[in-house]
C-alpha cells in the first residue's frame, strides 16, 4: 500500500468522523425545529418525530412571543446580560492587569489562588445566605440584585482567562509605553486591553451564554413575572396538568437566537483567545 493511498484513507476517515460529529450536533437542533412546528394534536397522533406535520402550527411562535410573554423575558435577559458582560469583563481585566503587570501588587499568585477559590465553591451553598441578605436589603425582584451576584460568580473564570493571556504579552510593551509618557491606566486601556481582543471575545461569548441561560439564581432572586429571565420564564410554559410541547419548543428556539448572534459576531477570536489563556 502506497503512502499516498494511506494518506487518502486517513483523510477519508477523518472527514467521516467530522460528518458524524456534525450530524450528532445538528440532530437536537433539527429535532427542536420539527417539534416547534407541530400542534399539540400531532404529538398524540403517532406521527414520527422527524416527519413534517400536515399543517405547520405557526401559532406556536406567536403564542410563545405574546401569549407566553417571551418578548418580556427576552428583554429582561438582554438588560441583565448587556450590563453584566461588559462590566464584568472590565472588572476582570483590571484585576488580571494588576496581577500580571503591576510590580507593586504583592503576593499576586496568592491573590490569584484566592480568586480561583470562587470557582470551587458550588453555587447552591450560597442560595440561602443570598436570599436572607437580599430580603433584608430589598433586592429581591430587582435587576441590580441579579446583576450583582452574576458579577460575583463570574469573576473567577474571567480572571483565569485574562490573566493567562496577559502573561503572554511581553513586559517590554509596558516599558515602552511608560517611556512614551503613558501612565498605568493608559497602558491598560490603549496597549494591553486592545491586544487581549481574542481573550475578551472569548469571554463575551462564554459570559453571555452563561448569563443568558442561568436558571438557579434567577429562579431564587426573581419571582415577579414581569422581571423573569428566559430560563425562568420558559418554565411557565410547562402546565400543571399538561404541556404544549410545540409551544414550548418554539419558545426555546427563539431563546437561542441572541446567543447564536453573539457567537457569530465573536467566533473568529474564540479559539485564539482560549489558546492564549491555556498556554500561559
N, C-alpha and C positions, 0 to 999 in steps of 0.2 A: 504494500500500500504506500503510495507516494505521499510526500509531505504536504503537497497541495491538496490531496484528497482528504487527508486527516484534518487539515486546517478548515476545509469546507464543511466537513462533518461537525467539527466543534462549533463553527459559526451557526450551522443549522440548528443544533441542539440548543445553543444559546438563545436564538430567536424564538424557538418553540417554547422555551421556558418563559421568555418575556411575554409571549402571546398568552400563555396560561395565566400568568400573574395579572395581565390586563383584563382577561375575562373574569377572574376572581374579583378584581377591583370594581369592574363595571356592573357585575351581577346585582349587587344591592341597590345601586342607583337605578338600574333598569327596572328592578322589582318595585322600587318606590314609585317610579313614574307610572307603571302599569296599575298599581293599586290606587293611585290618586285619580285615575280617570274612570274608575268603576263606581257604580252606585252601591248602596248597601245591599240591594236586592241581588246584585251579581255575586256577592260574597257567599250567598247561601243557595245559589242556583247550580253549583257544581262546575262552573266554568273554570278552566285552567288558570293558574296564577299568571302565566305568561301570554294568555290569549287576549286579544283585543275584545272589548265588550261590543255588543251590537249597537249600543248608543253610548257615546262618550259623555260622562257626567261632568260637564263643565261647571255645574253649580257647586261642585266641591270646592273649587278655587274661590268663587265669590263668597261662599259661606264661610270659608276659612278666614278670608280677609275682613269681612264685615260682620257677619253673624258671630264668628269666633273671636272678633276683636284683635285679630292678628296684627293689623296695622298699628294699633296702640302698643302692643307688646314689642313689636319691632322698633318703634320709636323710642320706647324706654330703654331697650337694649343698646340702641345706637348712641343714645345720650351717655349711658354708662361707659360703653366701650370707647367712644371718641374722647371721653375725658380721661379714663384710666390709662389707656395705652400710651398716648404721648407723654402725659405727666409721669407715669410710672417709668417709662424708658429714660426720661430726663433725669429722674432721681437716681436710677440705677447707673446711668452713665457717669453722673457726678461722683457716686460712690466708687465706681470702678476706676475712674481717673485718679481719685485721691489714693486708692490702694496701690496703684501701679506707677504713678508719675510724680507723686509728691514725696520728697525725701523727708519732710518734717512730720509725716504721719508715722508714728512709732507703732511697732508690732502689727504691721499691715497683714501679715499672714494670720495672726491671731484674730484680727477683726474679720478677715475673710472666712475663717472657720466659724466664727460667731454667726455670720450671715447664713452660712450653709446649714447651720442647725435648723433654721426655719424650714428647709426642705425636708428635714427628717421628721418633723412633727406632723402627725395626721390632723387634717382639718377638723375632724369630728370632735377632738378633745376641746376645741375652742368654742363649740356651739353654745354650750350653757353659759360660760362667762360672757361671751359676746351678747347673748340675749339679755342677761341680767343688766349689764352695763348700758346697753342700748336703750333698755326700758327706762332706766334712771335718767339718761341723757336725752330722752325723747327723740332718738334717732331711728326707731322702728318706722318702716314705711317712708323712708327718705332716700333720695338718690345719693346724698353725701354718705349716709351710713353704709350703703353697699359699696360705693366707690372707695371708701376708706379701708375696709377690710380686704378688698381686692388688691389695693396697693401693697398692703402688708404681706399678704400671702404670695404675691408675685415677685417681690423684690429680690429674693434669694436667687431664683433662677436667672433673672436679668443680670444680676451682678456676676454670676458664674459665667455667662456667655460673654459679656462685655469685658470682664477682667482678662479672660483668655485672649481676646482679640487685641486689647490694648497692650498686653505684654509683648505681643508680636511686633508692635510698632517701635522702631529704633529710638532710643533716648536722644540721639543726636538731633532729631527733629525738634524736640523741646528746646535744646540748647541753641539751635539756630533761630528759633522763634524768639527766645529771650534776648539774643544778641540783636535782633531786628527791632526790639523795643516792645514786644508783646508781654503782657502780664499773664498770670496763670489762667484767668478767665478767658482771655483772648486766645491763648494757646489751646484751651479746651474747645472753644466754640469754632475757631477758624482753622485749626490744624488737626487735632486728634479726632474730634467728633465726625467731621466730614470723611476722614479716612476710614472710619468704622462703619461706613454706609452698609456693607454687606451684613454685618452683625446686627445693625439696627433694623434692617429689612427683615432679617430672620426673626427678631423679637416682635416686630409688628405683626407678622403672620401668626406666630405661636401665641402671643399675648392676646391678640384679637380673638383667635379661635377659642382660647381658654376662657376669656371673659364672656364672649357671646354664648357659649354653651354651658356655663357654670349653673348648676341647679341647686346644690345643697345650701350654700349660704343665702342665695336669693330666696329660697323657699322659707328660710327661718326669719330673715330680716324683712321681707316684703310679703304682706298678706292682703294688701289693698289691690283689687282687680285693676284699678286704673294705673298702677305703677309696677305691675308684674313684668318680668322679662320673658323672653321667648321660651326657655325651657320650662319655667313655672307656668306660663300661660298655656302652653300646649297640653299640660296635664288637665286643664279644664275641658279639653275636648273629649276626655275619657269620661263616659257617663257611669252612673252608679249601677244602672240596670242594663247597660249595653253601650257599645261604642260604634260609631260610624267610621270605619277604617279608611274609606275613601276620603272623607272629610279631614281625618287626622293626617293622612299621608300627604294630602295637598298642603296642609299647614307646614309639615316638616319640609316639604320640597321648597316652599317659599323661604323658610328659615335658612336654607343652605346658600341662597343666592348671595347675601352680603359677604359671607366667608369666602366664597368662590371668587368674588370680585377682588377682594383684598389679596388673595393668594396670586391671582393672575397678574396683579399690578407689581407685586414684590418678589415673585418667584425666581426671577433671574439672579437675585443675590442670595437666595436661600441657602443653597449648597455651599457656596464660598464662605458665607457667614458662619455656618456650623463647623466647617473645616477649620477656619481660623480659630474658633473658640476651643475646639478639641485639641488641636495641635499644640497649643500653648499650655 
